[in-house]
Amino acid sequence: ELAKKGFVVESEVEQARLEYLEMQSTTRSLESVVQARQADVDRARSNFRNQVRKLEESYILAPREGVVVYASYGSGAASRKVEVGMVPFEGMDLMYLPDVSTMQVKSELNEVDLDKVRIDQPVEIRLDAFPDTSFTGRVKNIGTLARRKVNPATGKTTGTKVFDLLVQVDGSDVRLKPGLSASINIIVSKQKDVVYIPIESVFTTDKNRKFVYMKEGNDIERRMIETGVSNDLYVEVKNGLEEDDIV
């Protein structure tokens, strides 16, 4: 009407109409963008809630005081304890609740001693934390496969072959805690009233006969002996030496 009456030219009306249509199109586009962004916000909010829920579920609160032990992963020489900062894999055991009423000692048995040890053999156990106290136990299991001994200082394998050894501790004691270092002595035989000497003082001939060097007055002489049972420190002398002899 305004154009017909001469107030505005028809081209201006057309221009205004086109601008109006363009603004409507822009508005619809912006509404689509807003909807898309809102969907992104909703997805992010949902993901955030899921992550918070997973984080809350990752906490396990103990109902009372106790002991939790980091689990081990790998086997044999590659066995390692779980450590803080490591990245776990799916299904991996991270820790366990030990039964402190039935404690065990994990050790290893040199292959040269394999024929001396059997299941249920008595064992003397000493903890580094309580060196003056000994505990008793029994051999529970001997590994079936030998493996290379690992040098604890370097983490590298050595030429020595060993078998995994498991010792069951007798009874229970509040001083026994999971993870403590221990040393064991497997009792293969008990001898009373025998002559014994340090094992490093015994030598072997080419014919596998045993002898020692003895002090006779001002002289040193070689004397053949017959040996019996031994451990890492001492060896029994059945014949060839008497009490108070000096070797």
C-alpha positions in Angstrom: 0.0 0.0 0.0 2.8 2.4 0.9 4.4 1.7 -2.5 1.2 2.4 -4.3 0.8 5.7 -2.5 4.3 6.7 -3.3 5.7 6.7 0.2 8.3 3.9 -0.6 9.6 2.5 -3.9 8.7 -1.0 -4.8 12.4 -2.1 -4.9 12.8 -1.1 -1.2 9.8 -3.2 -0.3 11.3 -6.2 -2.1 14.6 -5.7 -0.5 13.0 -5.6 3.0 11.1 -8.7 2.2 14.2 -10.6 1.1 16.0 -9.4 4.3 13.1 -10.6 6.4 13.2 -14.0 4.7 17.0 -14.2 5.1 16.6 -13.4 8.8 14.0 -16.2 9.2 16.3 -18.6 7.5 19.2 -17.5 9.7 17.0 -17.9 12.8 16.0 -21.4 11.8 19.7 -22.3 11.2 20.7 -20.9 14.5 17.9 -22.8 16.2 19.3 -26.0 14.6 22.8 -25.1 15.9 21.4 -24.5 19.4 19.6 -27.8 19.3 22.8 -29.6 18.2 24.8 -27.8 20.9 22.2 -28.7 23.5 22.4 -32.3 22.4 26.2 -32.1 22.9 25.7 -30.6 26.3 23.2 -33.4 27.2 25.7 -36.1 26.0 28.5 -34.4 27.9 26.4 -34.2 31.1 25.4 -37.9 30.8 29.0 -38.9 30.2 30.1 -36.8 33.2 27.5 -38.6 35.4 28.6 -42.0 34.2 32.3 -41.1 34.9 31.4 -39.9 38.4 29.4 -43.1 39.0 32.4 -45.2 37.8 34.8 -43.2 40.0 32.5 -43.8 43.0 32.3 -47.5 42.2 36.1 -47.7 42.1 36.3 -47.0 45.8 36.0 -50.0 48.1 35.6 -49.2 51.8 36.5 -51.8 54.3 33.9 -52.4 57.0 36.7 -52.8 59.6 40.5 -52.8 59.9 42.5 -55.4 58.1 45.4 -56.1 55.7 45.3 -55.6 51.9 48.2 -57.0 49.8 49.1 -56.0 46.3 48.7 -58.9 43.9 51.4 -60.3 41.6 51.2 -60.5 37.9 53.3 -62.5 35.4 54.9 -65.9 36.3 58.3 -67.3 37.1 61.2 -64.9 36.6 58.8 -62.3 35.1 56.6 -62.2 38.2 56.2 -58.7 39.6 54.2 -57.0 42.4 51.5 -54.5 41.4 52.9 -51.0 42.0 51.4 -47.5 42.4 51.4 -45.7 39.1 51.3 -48.8 36.8 48.5 -49.1 34.2 46.4 -52.2 34.8 44.8 -54.3 32.1 41.3 -55.6 32.0 40.6 -58.4 34.4 43.9 -57.9 36.3 44.0 -58.7 40.0 45.2 -55.6 41.8 45.1 -56.8 45.5 43.7 -59.4 47.7 42.7 -59.9 51.3 45.1 -62.5 52.9 44.0 -65.1 55.4 46.5 -64.3 58.2 45.4 -67.4 60.1 47.1 -69.7 57.6 50.4 -68.1 56.6 52.8 -69.5 53.9 56.4 -68.8 52.9 57.3 -68.6 49.2 60.9 -69.7 48.6 63.0 -71.6 46.1 64.9 -74.9 46.2 68.3 -75.3 44.4 68.2 -78.2 42.0 71.1 -79.9 43.7 69.0 -80.3 46.8 65.9 -81.6 45.1 66.5 -85.2 46.1 66.8 -84.2 49.8 63.5 -82.5 50.2 60.0 -84.0 50.3 56.5 -82.9 51.1 55.7 -82.5 54.8 59.3 -82.2 55.7 59.8 -79.9 58.8 61.1 -76.4 58.3 62.5 -73.8 60.6 61.5 -70.3 59.7 63.0 -67.0 60.8 61.7 -63.5 59.9 64.1 -60.6 59.2 61.8 -58.5 61.4 62.2 -60.9 64.4 65.7 -62.5 63.9 65.8 -64.0 67.4 62.5 -65.8 67.0 62.0 -69.0 65.1 58.8 -70.4 63.7 58.0 -73.9 62.5 56.4 -75.2 59.4 56.3 -77.9 56.8 57.0 -78.2 53.1 53.6 -77.9 51.4 54.5 -77.9 47.7 57.6 -78.3 45.4 57.4 -76.9 41.9 57.4 -79.4 39.0 59.4 -77.2 36.6 62.9 -75.8 37.2 63.5 -72.2 36.3 66.6 -69.9 36.2 67.3 -68.2 39.5 66.9 -64.4 39.5 69.5 -62.2 41.0 67.5 -59.9 43.3 70.1 -57.1 43.0 70.1 -57.0 39.2 66.8 -58.6 38.3 68.6 -60.8 35.7 68.5 -64.6 35.5 71.6 -66.6 36.6 72.9 -70.0 35.5 71.5 -71.7 38.7 68.3 -73.6 38.3 65.8 -73.6 41.1 62.3 -75.0 41.9 59.5 -72.9 43.5 59.0 -74.0 47.1 55.9 -73.3 49.3 56.1 -73.7 53.1 53.1 -73.9 55.3 53.6 -72.1 58.7 52.4 -74.0 61.7 49.7 -72.3 63.8 49.3 -68.5 63.8 51.1 -65.6 65.4 50.3 -61.9 65.4 53.9 -61.1 64.4 53.4 -62.9 61.1 52.4 -60.3 58.5 52.0 -60.7 54.7 55.0 -59.4 52.7 57.7 -59.9 55.4 61.0 -61.3 54.4 61.9 -64.7 55.8 64.7 -67.3 55.7 64.1 -71.0 56.0 66.0 -74.1 57.0 64.6 -77.4 55.8 65.4 -80.1 58.3 66.4 -83.2 56.2 68.0 -85.0 59.1 68.7 -84.7 62.8 72.0 -86.0 64.3 73.0 -86.0 67.9 76.5 -86.3 69.4 78.4 -86.2 66.1 81.6 -84.6 64.9 81.0 -81.8 62.4 83.2 -79.2 60.8 82.7 -76.2 58.5 81.8 -77.4 55.1 84.4 -75.1 53.5 87.2 -77.0 55.3 86.4 -80.2 53.3 88.2 -80.9 50.0 87.6 -83.6 47.3 90.1 -85.7 45.4 89.9 -86.6 41.8 88.4 -89.9 42.9 85.7 -88.1 44.9 87.2 -88.9 48.2 86.9 -86.3 51.0 89.9 -85.0 53.0 90.8 -82.1 55.3 94.1 -80.4 56.3 94.9 -81.0 60.0 97.3 -79.3 62.3 99.7 -81.8 63.9 102.1 -79.9 66.1 103.8 -77.4 63.9 103.0 -79.4 60.7 100.0 -79.5 58.4 98.9 -82.9 57.1 96.2 -84.1 54.8 93.8 -86.6 56.4 91.1 -88.6 54.5 87.6 -88.5 56.1 84.2 -90.0 55.6 81.4 -87.5 55.6 77.7 -87.8 56.4 74.8 -85.3 56.2 75.5 -81.7 55.6 73.8 -78.3 55.2 75.0 -75.0 53.8 77.4 -74.4 56.8 78.5 -77.7 58.3 79.1 -81.3 57.3 79.1 -84.4 59.6 82.3 -86.4 59.8 81.7 -90.1 60.4 85.3 -91.3 60.3 88.7 -89.7 60.3 88.4 -87.0 62.9 87.9 -86.9 66.7 86.6 -84.3 69.0 89.1 -81.4 69.6 91.0 -82.1 66.4 92.0 -78.9 64.6 91.4 -78.5 60.9 
